[in-house]
Amino acid sequence: MTQVKMTVNGKTASGEVEGRTLLAQFLRDDQGLTGTHVGCDTSQCGACVVHVNGKAVKSCTMLAIEADGAEVATIEGQANADGSLNVIQQAFQDHHGLQCGFCTPGMVMSAAALLKENPKPTESEVRHYLDGNICRCTGYHNIVKAIMAASGQDVSAIAAE
């Protein structure tokens, strides 16, 4: 067992983990942050995306010991300080960017990373960036529309596919 300590959503998180413990497992099982979903265990679905030191990573393929000392942000830390939805979360709600909700945490975390890197992405850039996130319900149209809206762009011209 190895002791790990990191900052998760602005709070110290620590615990003893086996060397093989994935960051997703540590967050869900040890820290009770179950918003980070595990859908595939193979880094293909994107439901487990979190930010580690400001970069979007798939937590199902990162070991918890690799995040020792890191700043980690999960979906639980995305709301505004008063508990209201942040601009991305609100856009997902306003533009129906979710159905079952399983992929939503990873989509929101990926969208946050995209908008940090590129505050005004094109529709094509949004679609390209989400290539590593799978949604089995929505067909992506409203997810793309939500991300474009969160960037402050007019979404009325986005054609339905």
Secondary structure, DSSP 8 states (H G I E B T S, - for coil): -EEEEEEETTEEEEEEE-TT-BHHHIIIIIT--TTS--S-SSS-S-TTEEEETTEEEETTSSBGGGGTT-EEE-GGG-S-TTS---HHHHHHHHTT--SS-SSHHHHHHHHHHHHHH-SS--HHHHHHHGGG---SSS-SHHHHHHHHHHTT---TT----
